[in-house]
Amino acid sequence: SPQQSNGTSSGATTVAIISLEAFAGVWINAFIVCVLCIGWVRKKTLNSNEKILLLLGCSRFWYLCFSWVYCSLSITYPNYLYVQHTFQLIVFFQSFFNCSNLWVSACLCVFYCIKIASFRNRFFIYLKVKTDLIVPWLLLASVLSALAIGIVAYDMADTELSNSQNSSGQGHFSKESGHMDENFFQTYFIYGFGFVTSFTAVICSALLLLFSLWRHKSKMKKNSMNSVCMDAHMKAMKSVVSFLIMYSMNFIFLILTLIPSTKEEKHLSFLSLLYLYAFPGVHSLLLVFTNPKMEKALIIWLLSCVKCNICMR
C-alpha cells in the first residue's frame, strides 16, 4: 500500500542518514584512540588529559556502534531485535556507553576548568595541585555510575519485552504498550538523575571557566598585553561556549527521548536521532582540532591518503 511504501522509504532514509553520521563518528573516535594508544606505547605513560580523551573516544566509539545496530534493526528488522537477550544486551551496552560518554565529557570539562581557570580559593588550589590523583578516581566513578545505569536499563528492557510478549504474543514486540507512560517517573528516575548530574557539572565548570577567562582577558586589556595572548583567550572562550551549546542541545534531546509521548512525533523523533548521532562525532572532531598533536597527526594521515590516491592514478 502507499502508506507502507512511504513508511519503508522514510525508514530507509533514516537508516542511511544515521549510518553516515555513525560511521563518521566511529572513524574520528577510532582515530583519537589510535593516536593516544600509539603515544602511550612510545612514552609508556599518559597524562590526565590523554586518559580522559582515551576513555571518551572508546565510549563514543562503542556507543555509536551499538546505537547504530539498535536503530538499524528496530527500523528494518525488528523481529531480529525484539527477542530475548538480544534486546536486553543491546540496550545495556548502549545505555552503558552513552552514560559513560556523558560522564567522561563532564570530567573533561571539569578538568579543563581546574587546569585553566585561576581562582584563589584554597579548595580550588588544592584541586589544581591534586588533579593527576583525582582524575583516575573521577573516571572510575564515571564508569561505575554508567554500569549502574546500564544494569537498570537491562532490567527495564527485560520487563518491557516480557510485558509486550505477554500482551501481543510470543516473539512479537508491541509498541502500543502503555507501561512506559504509567511508570514513567519510576523507570526513568535514575536515567534522568544521571543526565542532570552530568549536565550540572558541565554547566558549572563551563561558567566558571568562562568567568575566569573573561576576567583574565580584562586584566590583559588593562595592562596592554600582546594580541597573541588575547587571541588565545578569545579562542578558548569560543571553544567553551560552543561545547556548552552543543552539550545543552544534546541534553535537551536526551530528555526528549525519555518522554514516551515525543516518540509519537515522527519529525521530533527524527530530529533527536539526527542530533544525538551527530554530537559524538562533531565534538570529537572539535577536540582533534583544539589539540595540536592530534591535528598534526590528522593532517599527516590525510596527506598520506591523498599521496596514495595520486600514486594509484
N, C-alpha and C positions, 0 to 999 in steps of 0.2 A: 504494500500500500504506500501512497505518497508520504504518510506520516512516518512509516518505518524507514523508508529510504532517506527522508530528511534526518531522522534520528541517527541512522547509520553514518551518513556523510558528516554530520556535526561531530559525532563521536570520533570518527577517523581524523577529522581536522584537529580536534582537541588533543588526541594522542600524538599527532605529528608535531604540533607546536610544543607540547610538553616534552617530547623526546628531544627536540633540538635544544631546548633550554637545559634539560637534564644532562645531555651529553656534553654540552659546553661547560656546565658547572663541574661535571665529573672530571673533564680534561684539565681545567685550570687548578682544581684542588689536588688532582694527582700530580700536576707539575710542582705545586708547592711542597707536597710531601716528598717527592723525589729530590728536589733541591736541598731540603732540610736534611734528609737522610744521607745524601752524599756529603754534605758539610759535616754531619755528625760522624761519619766514618773517617773523614780526613782529620778533623780536630779532636776526635774522641770525646767530645763534650758538646752540650747545648746550653745556651744561656736561657734566661727565663722567658724572654720574648719568643725565642725559637721553640721552646717547649709548648707554649700556648698555641702558636701557629701550627705546629705539627699535629697536636690533638684536634685543633679546629679543622684543619684540612682533612684529617681522617674521618672526623664526624660528618662533615659535609659530603665527602665522597660517598660514604655508605648510606647516608640519609637520602641522597639523590638516587642512588641505585635502588634501594628498597621502595622509595616513594614512586619511582617510575614503574617498577614491577607492579605495585599495588594499583596505581592509576590505570595502567595499560590493561591489566587483567580485569579490573572492575568494569571497564568500558567495553572491551572486546570479547573477553572470555570469562564472564562472571561465574560460570559453573565450575571452572577450574580454580577459582579463588575462594569462593564461599564454601569450603569443605573443612572438615575437622583438621586441626593442627596447622594446615597451610595458612588459613586466615589469621589464626591467633599468632603464629610466629612472625608473619609479615608485619602485623600491627605492632607486635612487641618491638621488633628491631627498628621499625620506622619511628615509633614513639621514643625509643631509647636514643637513637642518633639525632632525632630532632631536638629533644630536650638537651642533649649533650652539646649540640651546636649552639643553642640559645645561651646555655650557661657558660660555655667557654668563650663565646662572644662577649658576654658580660665581664668575664675575667680579663679579657683583653682590654676592654675599655677601662676597667678599674686599674689595671697595670699601667696603662698609659697615663692615667690621671695621677697615680702615685709617683711615677718616674718624672713626668714633665712639669706638673703643677708645683708651684712654690708657695707653701704656706708655712708660717712659723709656729703652728700648733705642735705641741710636744707629741701627741699621738700620731699626727701625720708624719713628723720627722722620724719617729720610731718605725712606722710602716715603710718609709723610704729606705731606711737602713736595713731592715729585715725583709725586703721584698723577695730576695732569692730564696729565703727559707719559707716564706708564706705561699709563694706560687704553687709548689707541688701539692700543698695541702688544699689550696683552692681548687686545683684541677681534680684531686681525689674526691673532694666534696661534690664537685660538679658531676663526675661520673657516677657516684653513689646515688645522688638525687635523681639523675636520669635513669638509673637502673630501677629505682623505686617506682618512678612513673611508668617505666616500661612494663613492670610487673602488674601494676594497676590496669594498664591498657590491655595486657594479655587477658586478665580476669574479665574486664568489660567485654572484650571481643568474644570470649568463650560464652559468657552469659547471653550476649546479643545473638550469637549464632544458634545457641540452643533454643532460645525463645522463638527465633524465626523459623527454625526447622520444625518445632512443635506446632506452630500456628499455620505453617504453609506446606508442610510435608517434608519428609526426609530428603536432604540433598538439595533443597531449594531455599534461596535466601529472599526473604520478603522485605522490600524497602518501605513498606507501608506500616511496619511495626511502630507502635506508639510508645514503646518502652523508653526511648530516648527523651521524649517530651516529659513523661511522668517523673522520671528520676534524674532530671537534668542537673539540679544542684548537688545531688548526692554523687553521681557518677563523675562529674567534671570538676569537682571542687579541687582535687589535687592537681589536675591539669592547669586550671586557672591560677591556682596559687603559685605553681612553678613558673608560669609565664609572667605573672605580675611581679614576682620577686626579682626575676632576672631583668625585667624591663625597668623596675625601680632602680636597680643597681646601675644600669646603663644611663638612665636619666640623671641620677645624682652625680655620677662620675663625669659625664659629658658636660653638665652645667658647671661643676667645679673647675674642670679643665678649661672651659671657655672663659670663665671669670678670671682665672689665673693668667691665661694668655692675653686677655684684653687688658688687665691691669699692668702686666709687664710691657705690653705694647705702648700703653700710655706713658709709662716711665721712660721708655726708649725715645719716644717722640719729644718729651720734655728735655731729655739730655742730648737731643740731636744725634742719635745713633745712626749708623750707616743703613742704607736702604736694603742691604742684603739680609740683615737680621729682621728688619721689618717685613720683608717679603716672606721669610721663613715662618714667621709667626702668623702672617695672614694665610699662608698655605696650610699651616697646622689647624688654624681656626676653621677654614673652609672644609678641611677633611673631617674634623669632628662634627661640624654641622651637617654635612652630607650623610655621615654614618648615623647621626641621631635621627634625621628624617627617614632614612631607609629602614632603620630598626623600628621606628614608631609605626610606619606603614606595615611592616611585617607583623608587628604585634597586633595591630587592628585586624588584619586579615586572618591571623591565627584565631583570634577571639570569634570572628565571624564564622569560621569553620566549626567552632564548637557549638554554635547555636543551630539546633535542628531545623528551625523554620527557614533559615537562609539557604539550606541545601535545596529547597524547592525553587528558589530563584536561580534559574539557569545562568543568566548573564552575570549575576553577582558571584555565583559559584565558580564560573569560568574565569572571571577576573581575579578571584582569590587564588585559584590554582596557578594562573599565569604569573602572579607576583611571587607567590611562595616558592615556585620552582626557579624563578629568575634571581631571587635575592642571594642564595648561597654562591652562585657563580659571579654575579656582578660585584658583590662586596669583596670576594676573594681576589678578583681582578684588580680592584682598587688597592687592596693590601699589597699586591705584587708591585704596582706602580709607585707606591709610597715606600717600598723597601729597595734601596739601591742595588743590593746584592741580587735579589730575585729579578728585578727589572733588567739588570745586565745579563743574567742567565737566560731570560726570556728572549731578549734581543739576539743573543748569540744563537739560540736554538732556531729562531725564526730565520735568521740569515743563513744558517746551515741548511734549512729546508729549502730556501729559495735557490741556493747554490746547487743543491742536489737536483732540483727540478730543471735548472738550466743545463746541467751536465747530461741529464737524461734526454733532453731535447737535442 
